[in-house]
Amino acid sequence: ENGSAAAIPIDPRFDIAYVTPVTIGTPPQTLYLDFDTGSSDLWVFSSHTPESQVRGQRIYSPEKSSTAKLLAGHTWSILYGDGSGSLGNVYTDNFTVGGVTVTSQAVQTAQQVSYSFTSQSEIHGLVGLGFSTLNTVFPNGQLTFFDNAKSTLDSPVFTADLKWKKEGTYDFGFIDETKYTGEITYLPVQTDPGYWTFTSSGYAVGDGAFHPASIVGIADTGTSLTYLPAEVVTSYWGQVDGAVDSDYYGGYVFPCSSKLPSFTFGVGPANITIPASYINYAQITEGSPVCFGGLQSSSWLGVNIWGDVALKAAFVVFNGANPPTIGWAKK
Ligand SMILES: CSC[C@H](NC(=O)[C@H](Cc1ccccc1)NC(=O)N1CCOCC1)C(=O)N[C@@H](CC1CCCCC1)[C@@H](O)C(=O)OC(C)C
């Protein structure tokens, strides 16, 4: 059984994250979750989350679901790259996304969430789409929705068609030829430690020369921006009048009136171009003449991350076959 579900930007001004409607339990409870290829826990705001930590989010109440079963003795605790985190206990229940149902999906119910989750009312939890080796449930790690659903899909794949300030889609089990142009270029994936890690073949700034390079990074739908090696982002921002790497703002900022070049990255013999508009990420604050860049240095992270700013410039195939591969196409 294949499926298709919307990827909805949570903020009309800039694409900080995308959420997708899912239903959990019997009768179905609908929540909007952030599908995150950079992690592998499926967790939700729940009736176990202290009211002081819930601010407008929808919650999953296992006690109201006739198909919910407590996974006794199991707990989880996760910390994300941005310092946010959550922890709690675990149920299994029916879980449906875009028509694809898994009947005993591990649903991790939050008993604690950090303030950044409390303050983000549009995100009701996460669906991890990384490799199940990253799942934090103790003492027995659980499988992701994709790993559970794979055997019921026509093909063991899901695709991401994220869009700039518009609704996109996640498809499960099939590749929709109408969503991309030209050919899909598939690259090998390194599954250790559990991210969708691939090697880009280089980059170009605007219409400049292509610089062959091997940039090892992860494709991460749960990261808003794109974080690349210092020498890459320095050569990009060097082309922008008034751009500075600001300690105060925590990254490259530039005068909103400056003209930005596009950014092209290599995928094998092919390439993807991120339009300048995607890299003009947001004004620092509403009405400010200072803008924050969508391309930032990864030096503080220890990993290069192709986040939403890059992913929304392409049609991306996450192929869960053995061995896994990742496919990139223009659109
Ligand atoms: C550079 S790594 C930082 C990354 N977080 C982000 O990219 C967050 C996502 C967010 C969305 C909405 C509200 C709050 C935060 N955005 C962020 O830090 N921003 C600061 C710069 O301007 C853009 C927004 C991150 O931690 N990603 C997580 C998933 C993410 C989903 C949303 C809630 C917070 C957790 C995950 O993909 C991850 O940890 O990846 C690892 C591999 C770094």
The ligand as a Tripos MOL2 file, in Angstrom:
@<TRIPOS>MOLECULE
LIG
   43    45     1     0     0
SMALL
NO_CHARGES

@<TRIPOS>ATOM
      1 C1         21.9410   22.2230   12.6430 C.3       1 LIG1
      2 S1         21.2310   20.9780   13.6150 S.3       1 LIG1
      3 C2         19.9380   21.8010   14.2470 C.3       1 LIG1
      4 C3         18.6160   21.2450   13.8140 C.3       1 LIG1
      5 N1         17.5970   22.2030   14.1850 N.am      1 LIG1
      6 C4         17.1790   23.1280   13.3450 C.2       1 LIG1
      7 O1         17.5640   23.2510   12.2080 O.2       1 LIG1
      8 C5         16.0670   24.0040   13.9210 C.3       1 LIG1
      9 C6         14.7350   23.3020   13.6430 C.3       1 LIG1
     10 C7         13.5970   23.9260   14.3480 C.ar      1 LIG1
     11 C8         12.3930   24.0200   13.6990 C.ar      1 LIG1
     12 C9         11.3030   24.5900   14.3230 C.ar      1 LIG1
     13 C10        11.4050   25.0790   15.6210 C.ar      1 LIG1
     14 C11        12.6200   24.9760   16.2830 C.ar      1 LIG1
     15 C12        13.7250   24.4090   15.6530 C.ar      1 LIG1
     16 N2         16.1030   25.3420   13.3450 N.am      1 LIG1
     17 C13        17.1130   26.1870   13.7190 C.2       1 LIG1
     18 O2         17.9870   25.8150   14.4950 O.2       1 LIG1
     19 N3         17.0790   27.4500   13.2020 N.am      1 LIG1
     20 C14        18.1190   28.4150   13.5810 C.3       1 LIG1
     21 C15        18.6430   29.0770   12.3380 C.3       1 LIG1
     22 O3         17.5570   29.6270   11.5950 O.3       1 LIG1
     23 C16        16.6430   28.6250   11.1560 C.3       1 LIG1
     24 C17        16.0010   27.9360   12.3380 C.3       1 LIG1
     25 C18        18.2600   19.9590   14.5290 C.2       1 LIG1
     26 O4         18.5350   19.8120   15.6830 O.2       1 LIG1
     27 N4         17.5020   19.1090   13.7870 N.am      1 LIG1
     28 C19        16.9030   17.9380   14.4150 C.3       1 LIG1
     29 C20        15.3970   17.9110   14.2110 C.3       1 LIG1
     30 C21        14.7270   19.1660   14.7570 C.3       1 LIG1
     31 C22        13.2640   19.2010   14.3110 C.3       1 LIG1
     32 C23        12.5020   20.4000   14.8740 C.3       1 LIG1
     33 C24        12.6260   20.4680   16.3760 C.3       1 LIG1
     34 C25        14.0660   20.4280   16.8390 C.3       1 LIG1
     35 C26        14.8120   19.2280   16.2630 C.3       1 LIG1
     36 C27        17.5500   16.6650   13.8140 C.3       1 LIG1
     37 O5         17.4150   16.7110   12.4010 O.3       1 LIG1
     38 C28        18.9800   16.5810   14.2380 C.2       1 LIG1
     39 O6         19.2890   16.6640   15.3780 O.2       1 LIG1
     40 O7         19.8650   16.4300   13.2540 O.3       1 LIG1
     41 C29        21.2050   16.2170   13.6730 C.3       1 LIG1
     42 C30        21.8390   15.1990   12.7530 C.3       1 LIG1
     43 C31        21.9090   17.5470   13.6530 C.3       1 LIG1
@<TRIPOS>BOND
     1     1     2 1
     2     2     3 1
     3     3     4 1
     4     4     5 1
     5     4    25 1
     6     5     6 1
     7     6     7 2
     8     6     8 1
     9     8     9 1
    10     8    16 1
    11     9    10 1
    12    10    11 ar
    13    10    15 ar
    14    11    12 ar
    15    12    13 ar
    16    13    14 ar
    17    14    15 ar
    18    16    17 1
    19    17    18 2
    20    17    19 1
    21    19    20 1
    22    19    24 1
    23    20    21 1
    24    21    22 1
    25    22    23 1
    26    23    24 1
    27    25    26 2
    28    25    27 1
    29    27    28 1
    30    28    29 1
    31    28    36 1
    32    29    30 1
    33    30    31 1
    34    30    35 1
    35    31    32 1
    36    32    33 1
    37    33    34 1
    38    34    35 1
    39    36    37 1
    40    36    38 1
    41    38    39 2
    42    38    40 1
    43    40    41 1
    44    41    42 1
    45    41    43 1
@<TRIPOS>SUBSTRUCTURE
     1 LIG1         1 GROUP 0 **** ****
